[in-house]
């Protein structure tokens, strides 16, 4: 089904912009959501899709993982295995923000010593704010965010700045 819907022009454009996936069919999120509706959430199917290494399969894996079977260990592992910021954003949007422990995870990740994990925390915390699943950013996260605005790591600085800006609105 992915091959039938393949958009080589979009795929080439993404490659030209630096989004280098091992396999990229060039499908948009709307097409992937329509495709995901054909399947029941399943750990086995999600795991198989995740192992495929294609952009679309990994996005579908996040759409099809049963939320009640997701734990922080799995969530952290999948985010660590994401090669691009787009995949992290898709996991946060399609799966993690819906978990009952999402704010706990985001708070934990925002305080993590690994900068990649902190970026994940900032992405999830921002999504929770935007979706109005939380009313405010916890003070311990704000303290860390204020420090990370001065980070030498561009990605940390960018996402910390965005979260700080959104938290003050």
FENNORWO-V572798 format. One line per field, one symbol per residue. psi: psi as a letter, one per 40 degrees, with the letter a starting at -180 (. if undefined). burial: # if it has 16 or more other ideal C-beta (glycine too) atoms within 10 Angstrom, else .. Layout:
psi: ???
burial: ???
This chain:
psi: ddddehgdddddddddeeghidhhefiiddddddddeeiihhddddddddedeidddddddddehhdeehidddddddddeheiddddddddddcddehdedddddddddeidhddddddddddddddddefeidihidddddddddedeiehdddddddddddddee.
burial: .#........#..#....#.#..####...##..##........##..##...############....#....##.##..#....###########.#..##.###.##....###############....#..##..##.##..##.#....#########..#..
